[in-house]
Amino acid sequence: MSEPHAAHPAARRWTVLLPVAGLVVLAGCGLVLLGLSTARVGIVAEVVGVGAALLPVGPVVAAFLWMDRWEPEPARLLWLAFGWGACVATVAALLINNTAEAVGDLLLGKGNGDKVSAVVSAPLFEEALKGAFVLGIFLFLRSEFDGVVDGIVYSGFVAAGFAFTENIYYFGRAFAEHGFGDSTSPGVVAAFILRGVLSPFTHPLFTAMIGIGIGIAAHSASRRTWILAPLGGYLAAVVLHALWNGSATLGTATTFLTVYFLVMVPLFAAVLVFINWHRKREQRIVAAALPAMVEINCVVVSEVELLSSLTGRRKWRRQVRSTSGKLAARAVSEYHSAVTELAFFRHAIDRGTSGPHPQLREGHLIEAVRLRRAAAVEAAGSGR
């Protein structure tokens, strides 16, 4: 009887130490980037860069949170994804791209290294570094990865973090060299229009290809798909990234606008349509699973219609918030998420993609739904 108690402190230490270690690594990378960027452009330009880079982040993050409404991913993982992109991936990419630029200058002549870095090194390694986080969630936190939408959300947060840090440097450099700019010398305003208004979703769009590939793998029981789908997503991300950088670095203004309007904008629209289709698919999965949940006393018949749509769930939460307060509404939201997670997992069982020991996890999820429903009913009843 003593062995479980002996093992528990060690498990607890790892549970505490691993997140702390991750935060230390992220903080260290962030300080390195801050120091390097400030040394290159100066403190005033750095402050301007940070302010300008913050503006596009809100809409981008809000868009990915909107996609993730059926079963919201844990906030800690989304923050970690953003931090990975903003710190770890950016520092590693900076080191690799600087090396590629130096090698390019050495082999091809001075001034050609930046082209090698932009068109070859950046697409290959930046997308690999961003995609590594999404792949890690899929491999090691499989219970938090249900499919394509999750893949897009995680990849979007990583890419948003990466773009945020990158924008700080680009906006800061533009301000340091040209100020706010004028008709003859484009400065930070022009850089902001280009990167913050016209193309805030470019990095998320590239890395979303990886998220889609890994999400397809999550829906498949085929080992071949597990390899080919993520690899295909990575290659698509690299090609799009190289095309974008190449049009900006090697091409003319006409080339850039052609790529922007004929490739990036239609592809962005196609991804939105694809996401909308998957959200409707998720709704059908949840709706189909609810009658069985009623039979095992997880869900009450009167709740089925409300649980079957995001509109019904939102109406339920608003009503509880108005009568019982925010904490009660949060308890209801956690109940909704538990219902969705159980529905998705039962669908995965039907498809043969649930992983090892599905009955054990299904039992835990059923118990979680019952507990969270009881907590929601208690919170709403007590007015907490």
Summary of the structure (lengths in Angstrom):
residues: 384
radius of gyration: 23.5
end to end distance: 39.5
largest distance: 78.5
contacts: 1293
relative contact order: 0.08
helix: 86%
strand: 1%
